[in-house]
């Protein structure tokens, strides 16, 4: 058996032990799909389940895997690269016998002349493999113009929304490429380079940058605007959120989803309370993060058990960035974080006690952003000034997120030319 194949055999044995999945001759197709995802999560590199099945001998394939693939496989196990793996494992036994490492002495009883010659020949082959693996090989060229990537939404607005991606990645030096829904690496899926379409479901409205990734490099990306079709009440759940109708959360001039309506869907409020989200993502017109006034009044009206902090966040979504203002019970401000289109501050390192409020009543919030500065008012008092780092980006959405549940009394967004006013 060639030396590299012996190394692959050892690699497979280590995978069987490392994963705890046992004898890989019994692994099914889904096991290789799961392993592909685990490798991507740990290393950031993509190896398709088809390639894994080839290496494991489940699919007939005459060529040996390339250096990129082997490096990724051993990095998952904790080795620096395949060269490091090769130098730590020097197979000297006969096929079918337990393999020995270079640190284990060979017993003299085995040193018959034919056997010694066989071992020396095998070690000579292995030495060639190791020397070859030490030679630095340039990464395969990846040229962006060799690829195409576009998408179309299945429905114009509303959630959930499927998106059809059209792509051409046939010139990829690797057998699989990745399509990523947004900035979130967890929303990345490996696909064959020979495919030309892939579909994904978007569960939340927002402004996204969809990406085509080859060998860890973004070769193409484009804007993807998923709108909500007005106010959308949602209870966050994994893997699919629970959607409500607008009428479920609008009554008496308030935007509010009562706990009783949440329990109607068999969603427990304890011991871990859900997060309730009201989101409205659409084209508000020419209004930007560095020149606007936003006013609202909110109340977190659930404080039982684990929801004692009443954590709440008001988001202003922008193209490529966001603004979020946190509010909570006064004793929980240490866990707050604020972000303003490039400017960020953490309650772990700064005093954000002014963002602790009395949620027994509605709390007015006002943001005024102009000329590179922003003032934040809570309960009609100025509590914070952002005087640097404010990026300019078009506003495309308003989101309220409440631990447990909450209510919104009104919302106003304006820059003097664009005016959006909602009193529900």
C-alpha positions in Angstrom: 0.0 0.0 0.0 1.5 3.4 -0.9 2.7 5.5 2.0 0.1 8.3 1.5 -2.7 5.8 1.5 -1.3 4.4 4.8 -1.4 7.9 6.2 -5.0 8.3 5.0 -5.9 5.0 6.7 -4.4 6.4 10.0 -6.3 9.7 9.5 -9.6 7.8 9.1 -8.9 5.9 12.3 -8.2 9.1 14.2 -11.5 10.6 12.9 -13.3 7.5 14.1 -11.9 8.1 17.6 -12.1 11.9 17.6 -15.7 12.0 16.5 -16.7 9.1 18.7 -18.8 7.8 15.8 -17.1 4.4 15.7 -16.2 2.3 12.7 -16.5 4.5 9.6 -17.4 1.6 7.4 -20.9 1.9 8.9 -21.2 5.7 8.4 -24.1 6.8 6.3 -24.4 9.7 3.9 -25.8 12.0 6.6 -22.8 11.3 8.8 -20.5 12.7 6.1 -22.8 15.7 5.6 -22.6 16.3 9.4 -18.8 15.9 9.4 -18.5 18.4 6.5 -20.4 20.9 8.6 -18.3 20.2 11.7 -15.1 20.7 9.7 -16.3 24.0 8.4 -17.4 25.2 11.8 -14.0 24.4 13.4 -11.6 25.3 10.6 -13.5 27.8 8.5 -12.6 25.8 5.4 -15.1 23.8 3.2 -14.8 20.1 2.2 -18.0 18.7 0.7 -19.5 15.5 2.0 -18.8 14.0 -1.5 -15.1 14.6 -1.1 -15.1 13.1 2.3 -16.8 10.0 0.9 -14.2 9.8 -1.8 -11.4 9.9 0.8 -13.2 7.3 3.0 -13.5 5.1 -0.1 -17.3 5.3 -0.2 -17.2 6.7 -3.7 -14.8 5.5 -6.4 -12.2 8.2 -7.3 -8.8 7.6 -8.8 -7.0 10.8 -7.8 -5.4 11.4 -4.4 -6.8 14.4 -2.4 -5.0 17.7 -2.9 -2.9 19.5 -0.2 -5.6 22.0 0.7 -8.0 19.1 1.5 -5.5 17.1 3.5 -4.3 20.2 5.4 -7.9 21.0 6.4 -8.7 17.4 7.4 -5.7 17.2 9.8 -6.3 20.8 11.2 -9.7 19.5 12.3 -7.8 17.0 14.5 -5.5 19.7 15.9 -2.4 19.3 13.6 -0.9 22.3 12.0 -1.0 20.8 8.5 -0.6 17.5 6.7 3.2 17.8 6.8 3.1 17.9 10.6 0.7 15.0 10.7 3.0 13.0 8.4 6.1 13.6 10.5 4.3 12.5 13.7 3.1 9.2 12.2 5.5 6.9 10.4 3.8 3.6 9.5 6.1 0.6 9.8 3.8 -2.3 10.2 2.3 -4.7 7.6 -1.2 -4.0 6.3 -3.7 -5.2 8.8 -1.3 -5.0 11.7 -1.4 -2.3 14.4 0.7 0.6 13.2 3.7 2.0 15.1 4.9 5.6 15.4 8.5 6.6 15.0 8.8 7.0 18.7 8.1 3.2 19.2 11.1 0.9 18.8 10.8 -2.1 16.5 11.4 -5.3 18.3 14.5 -7.2 17.1 12.4 -10.3 16.5 10.9 -8.8 13.5 14.2 -8.0 11.8 14.4 -10.7 9.3 16.2 -9.6 6.1 13.1 -9.6 3.8 11.1 -7.8 6.4 13.8 -5.2 7.0 14.1 -4.5 3.3 10.4 -4.0 3.1 10.4 -1.6 6.0 13.3 0.4 4.5 11.5 0.5 1.2 8.3 1.8 2.8 10.2 4.3 4.8 12.0 5.5 1.7 8.6 6.1 0.0 7.4 7.9 3.1 10.5 10.1 3.1 9.6 11.2 -0.4 6.1 12.0 0.6 7.3 14.0 3.6 9.9 15.9 1.5 7.2 16.7 -1.1 4.8 17.9 1.6 7.5 20.2 3.0 7.7 22.0 -0.3 5.5 25.1 -0.1 2.9 25.0 -2.9 1.3 28.2 -4.0 -2.5 28.4 -3.3 -4.5 27.7 -6.4 -5.4 31.0 -8.2 -8.9 32.4 -7.5 -9.9 35.2 -9.8 -13.2 36.9 -9.1 -14.0 37.5 -12.7 -14.2 33.8 -13.3 -17.4 33.5 -11.2 -20.9 34.8 -11.4 -23.5 35.1 -8.6 -27.0 36.6 -8.5 -30.3 36.0 -6.7 -34.1 36.6 -6.8 -36.7 36.5 -4.1 -39.6 34.1 -4.4 -42.0 36.8 -3.0 -41.7 40.6 -3.1 -42.0 41.1 0.6 -43.1 39.2 3.7 -41.6 36.3 5.8 -40.4 33.6 5.5 -39.0 34.3 2.0 -37.1 31.8 -0.1 -34.3 33.2 -2.3 -33.0 31.5 -5.5 -29.2 31.9 -6.0 -27.9 31.5 -9.6 -24.1 31.0 -9.8 -21.3 29.7 -11.9 -18.3 28.4 -10.0 -17.1 25.7 -12.4 -13.6 27.3 -12.5 -13.1 26.7 -8.7 -9.9 24.7 -8.0 -11.9 23.0 -5.2 -14.8 20.6 -5.7 -17.1 22.6 -3.4 -17.8 26.3 -2.8 -19.9 28.1 -0.2 -23.0 30.4 -0.4 -23.5 32.6 2.7 -26.7 34.4 3.3 -25.2 37.3 5.2 -22.3 38.3 7.5 -23.2 35.4 9.7 -20.8 32.4 9.1 -23.4 30.1 10.6 -25.6 30.8 7.6 -23.0 29.3 5.1 -23.8 26.2 3.0 -21.4 24.1 1.0 -22.5 23.4 -2.6 -20.9 21.6 -5.5 -18.9 23.8 -7.9 -20.7 22.1 -10.7 -24.2 23.1 -9.5 -25.7 26.3 -10.8 -28.6 27.0 -8.4 -29.1 26.9 -4.7 -32.1 28.1 -2.6 -32.2 29.5 1.0 -34.9 30.6 3.3 -34.6 34.0 5.1 -36.6 34.1 8.3 -36.1 37.7 9.3 -36.3 40.9 7.2 -33.1 42.9 6.8 -30.6 44.3 4.4 -28.2 41.5 3.6 -25.0 41.0 1.6 -25.2 37.5 0.1 -21.7 36.0 -0.7 -20.2 33.4 -2.9 -17.0 32.0 -1.3 -14.3 29.9 -2.9 -11.4 28.6 -0.9 -12.3 30.9 2.0 -12.2 34.0 -0.3 -15.3 36.1 -1.1 -15.3 36.2 -4.9 -18.8 37.7 -5.4 -21.3 39.4 -3.2 -24.5 41.4 -3.8 -27.2 43.3 -1.9 -30.3 41.5 -0.9 -33.2 43.4 0.6 -35.8 41.3 2.4 -38.8 43.4 3.4 -41.4 42.6 6.1 -44.6 43.9 4.4 -45.4 46.3 7.3 -45.1 45.5 11.0 -44.4 41.8 11.7 -44.7 40.4 15.2 -42.4 37.5 15.8 -41.4 35.3 18.8 -37.8 34.1 18.4 -37.4 30.4 18.3 -34.8 28.1 16.7 -34.6 27.0 14.0 -37.8 28.7 12.8 -39.4 31.8 14.5 -43.1 31.9 15.3 -45.0 34.5 13.3 -48.1 36.4 14.2 -50.5 38.5 12.2 -50.5 42.3 12.6 -53.9 42.2 14.1 -52.6 39.9 16.9 -50.4 42.7 18.2 -52.3 45.9 17.5 -55.0 47.1 19.9 -55.9 50.3 21.6 -53.3 52.3 19.7 -50.4 50.1 20.9 -48.2 47.5 19.3 -48.2 44.7 21.9 -48.3 40.9 22.0 -49.8 39.9 25.3 -48.4 36.8 27.2 -51.7 35.1 26.7 -51.3 35.1 22.9 -47.8 33.7 23.3 -49.0 30.9 25.5 -51.7 30.1 23.0 -49.0 28.8 20.6 -47.6 26.6 23.4 -44.6 28.8 23.9 -43.5 28.6 27.6 -42.7 31.9 29.3 -40.6 30.2 32.0 -37.9 29.1 32.9 -36.4 30.8 29.9 -38.6 33.6 28.6 -38.7 34.1 24.8 -37.8 37.3 23.0 -40.7 39.1 21.2 -39.8 41.1 18.2 -41.8 43.8 16.2 -40.1 44.6 12.9 -40.8 46.8 10.0 -38.3 46.7 7.2 -38.9 48.7 4.0 -37.7 51.5 1.9 -38.3 54.6 4.0 -36.8 56.9 1.4 -33.7 59.1 1.5 -33.1 59.2 5.2 -29.7 58.4 6.7 -28.0 57.4 10.0 -26.1 60.7 10.2 -29.2 63.0 9.8 -32.5 61.9 11.4 -34.7 62.3 14.4 -36.3 59.2 15.9 -38.9 59.2 18.7 -40.8 56.4 20.4 -42.2 55.3 23.7 -41.8 51.7 24.9 -42.6 49.4 27.9 -41.4 46.0 28.8 -44.4 44.5 30.5 -43.1 41.1 31.6 -40.8 40.7 34.6 -41.6 37.2 36.0 -38.8 34.8 37.0 -35.9 34.9 34.6 -37.2 38.0 32.8 -36.4 40.2 35.9 -34.0 42.3 33.9 -36.7 43.2 31.3 -34.0 43.5 28.6 -35.2 45.5 25.7 -33.5 46.9 22.6 -34.6 49.4 19.9 -32.9 48.9 16.6 -32.6 51.2 13.6 -31.5 49.0 10.7 -29.3 50.6 8.0 -27.7 49.3 4.8 -24.6 47.5 6.0 -24.8 48.7 9.6 -27.2 49.4 12.4 -28.0 51.5 15.5 -29.2 49.9 18.7 -30.2 51.5 22.0 -30.5 49.1 25.0 -32.9 49.5 28.0 -33.3 47.3 31.0 -34.2 47.3 34.7 -31.9 49.5 36.6 -30.0 46.7 38.3 -29.1 45.0 35.0 -27.2 47.8 33.1 -23.9 45.9 33.3 -25.1 43.6 30.5 -26.1 46.4 28.1 -24.3 47.2 24.9 -24.9 50.2 22.6 -24.0 50.6 19.0 -24.4 53.6 16.7 -23.4 53.0 13.1 -19.8 52.3 13.8 -19.5 53.6 17.4 -19.9 51.1 20.2 -19.8 51.0 24.0 -20.1 48.2 26.5 -21.8 48.3 29.9 -19.0 46.1 31.1 -16.4 48.9 30.6 -18.5 52.0 30.8 -21.3 53.5 33.0 -24.5 53.0 31.1 -26.7 53.4 34.2 -28.8 56.0 32.5 -30.2 53.2 30.3 -31.7 51.5 33.3 -35.3 52.5 33.4 -38.6 52.1 35.3 -40.7 49.8 33.0 -43.7 50.1 35.2 -44.6 53.0 32.8 -44.0 53.8 29.2 -40.5 55.2 28.7 -40.0 57.9 26.0 -36.8 57.6 23.9 -35.5 60.1 21.4 -32.5 60.1 19.1 -31.2 63.2 17.3 -28.4 62.6 14.8 -26.9 65.5 12.9 -23.5 66.8 11.7 -21.6 63.8 12.9 -23.1 63.8 16.5 -26.0 62.1 18.1 -27.8 62.9 21.3 -29.9 60.2 23.1 -32.7 61.2 25.4 -34.5 58.9 27.8 -37.5 60.0 29.9 -37.0 63.5 28.3 -33.5 63.8 29.6 -30.3 63.8 27.5 -28.3 60.8 28.8 -25.6 60.2 26.2 -23.8 61.9 23.3 -22.1 60.1 20.4 -19.6 62.5 19.0 -17.4 60.3 16.8 -17.5 57.3 14.5 -21.0 57.7 13.1 -21.1 56.2 9.6 -23.5 57.3 6.9 -25.9 54.6 5.8 -29.5 54.5 4.5 -32.1 53.6 7.1 -34.2 50.6 6.1 -35.9 49.2 9.1 -37.1 49.6 12.7 -37.0 46.7 15.2 -38.2 46.4 18.8 -37.0 43.4 20.8 -38.3 42.6 24.3 -37.3 39.9 26.7 -40.6 38.3 27.6 -42.8 40.7 25.8 -43.3 44.5 25.5 -45.4 47.3 24.0 -44.8 50.3 21.7 -47.0 53.4 22.0 -45.8 55.3 18.9 -42.9 55.7 16.5 -41.7 58.7 14.5 -38.8 59.0 12.0 -38.0 62.2 10.2 -35.2 64.3 8.7 -37.5 67.3 7.7 -38.1 65.9 4.2 -38.9 62.2 4.9 -41.6 61.7 7.6 -42.8 58.4 8.9 -45.3 58.4 11.8 -47.0 55.4 13.2 -49.4 55.4 16.2 -50.8 51.9 15.5 
